[in-house]
Amino acid sequence: MGMPHAPGPGEPGDLLETEWEAHRPAVFGAAYRLLGSVADAEDVTQDVWLRAAGADLRGVSDFRAWLVTVAARRSYDILKSARMRRETYVGPWLPEPLLTGPDASEAVLVDESVGTAMLLIMEELSPPERVAFVLHDVFGLDFGRIADVLGASVPAARQYASRARRRVAKARQAAPRAPRAERERVLAVFRAAYEAGDLAGLVRLLHPDAVYVTDGGGKIAAARKLIHGGLRVAEVMVRVGRQWRPDRIDVVEVGGELALLFRREGRVYSVDTLQITDGVITEYRRVINPEKLSHL
């Protein structure tokens, strides 16, 4: 495709629709990376569409950048208020799982930046740092656009991105991403041990200092504090597995990484993502908040 063209008043609306379908994944992807919420990202995507449909875009030379900028501006407003909501969230907060495999209902640009681990790293950044990092390092927008979104100077926008980049690099170094083959092996062994209620097998898969994070959001019974220690985590998993025995456990792709999806009584009960280092699980993250699973 050549340079994107956006129609102005009086031009055929189907031309905008053609361009919109080409760039919608970038709009949704930017919003999801900034907010960690599928529902909020979908709302932002709809807002961007309405803004584009009502705007005179004849002077826009880079339609994709224009759309992503509009999405970022709206997401930035939500992000600032979302941080206040996080302070009153019941129990640990985890990103809303986004299915990204071939059967995903929502197309999105898939890379490490939509993985749960990366979204949790970005959650530790300030809103301006997160926006600057996502727009520049992921989407390649220039700092003039980023400064406009943040209401800051170009040097300030560069500084936000630089600080974010250093913090992200440090976190990545501390918890590197496991190769896909290693994830496949660990998930297969874990699933078998979990289904069998094999305490010893789970302990072998868990690092002695493993952490178990459960996001129930106060909507369903869940641990409201982190559980530490491989043996303790394995014991909790065995107990929960007996109490809430799943009908099936599927290996799916969430945020570009292999994860586990638990079904019970025909419904999605949880989506679990894992941090795997040197062949063992160092962090096990379980989303059971039904509001974060309804889109699945």
Rosetta blueprint (number, residue, H / E / L):
1 M L
2 G L
3 M L
4 P L
5 H L
6 A L
7 P L
8 G L
9 P L
10 G L
11 E L
12 P L
13 G H
14 D H
15 L H
16 L H
17 E H
18 T H
19 E H
20 W H
21 E H
22 A H
23 H H
24 R H
25 P H
26 A H
27 V H
28 F H
29 G H
30 A H
31 A H
32 Y H
33 R H
34 L H
35 L H
36 G L
37 S L
38 V H
39 A H
40 D H
41 A H
42 E H
43 D H
44 V H
45 T H
46 Q H
47 D H
48 V H
49 W H
50 L H
51 R H
52 A H
53 A H
54 G H
55 A L
56 D L
57 L L
58 R L
59 G L
60 V L
61 S L
62 D L
63 F H
64 R H
65 A H
66 W H
67 L H
68 V H
69 T H
70 V H
71 A H
72 A H
73 R H
74 R H
75 S H
76 Y H
77 D H
78 I H
79 L H
80 K H
81 S H
82 A H
83 R H
84 M H
85 R H
86 R H
87 E H
88 T L
89 Y L
90 V L
91 G L
92 P L
93 W L
94 L L
95 P L
96 E L
97 P L
98 L L
99 L E
100 T L
101 G L
102 P L
103 D L
104 A L
105 S L
106 E L
107 A L
108 V L
109 L L
110 V L
111 D L
112 E H
113 S H
114 V H
115 G L
116 T H
117 A H
118 M H
119 L H
120 L H
121 I H
122 M H
123 E H
124 E L
125 L L
126 S L
127 P H
128 P H
129 E H
130 R H
131 V H
132 A H
133 F H
134 V H
135 L H
136 H H
137 D H
138 V H
139 F L
140 G L
141 L L
142 D L
143 F H
144 G H
145 R H
146 I H
147 A H
148 D H
149 V H
150 L H
151 G L
152 A L
153 S L
154 V H
155 P H
156 A H
157 A H
158 R H
159 Q H
160 Y H
161 A H
162 S H
163 R H
164 A H
165 R H
166 R H
167 R H
168 V H
169 A H
170 K H
171 A H
172 R H
173 Q H
174 A H
175 A L
176 P L
177 R L
178 A L
179 P L
180 R H
181 A H
182 E H
183 R H
184 E H
185 R H
186 V H
187 L H
188 A H
189 V H
190 F H
191 R H
192 A H
193 A H
194 Y H
195 E H
196 A H
197 G L
198 D L
199 L H
200 A H
201 G H
202 L H
203 V H
204 R H
205 L H
206 L E
207 H E
208 P E
209 D E
210 A E
211 V E
212 Y E
213 V E
214 T E
215 D E
216 G L
217 G L
218 G L
219 K L
220 I L
221 A L
222 A L
223 A L
224 R L
225 K L
226 L L
227 I E
228 H E
229 G L
230 G H
231 L H
232 R H
233 V H
234 A H
235 E H
236 V H
237 M H
238 V H
239 R H
240 V H
241 G H
242 R H
243 Q H
244 W L
245 R L
246 P L
247 D L
248 R E
249 I E
250 D E
251 V E
252 V E
253 E E
254 V E
255 G L
256 G L
257 E E
258 L E
259 A E
260 L E
261 L E
262 F E
263 R E
264 R E
265 E L
266 G L
267 R E
268 V E
269 Y E
270 S E
271 V E
272 D E
273 T E
274 L E
275 Q E
276 I E
277 T E
278 D L
279 G L
280 V E
281 I E
282 T E
283 E E
284 Y E
285 R E
286 R E
287 V E
288 I L
289 N L
290 P H
291 E H
292 K H
293 L H
294 S L
295 H L
296 L L
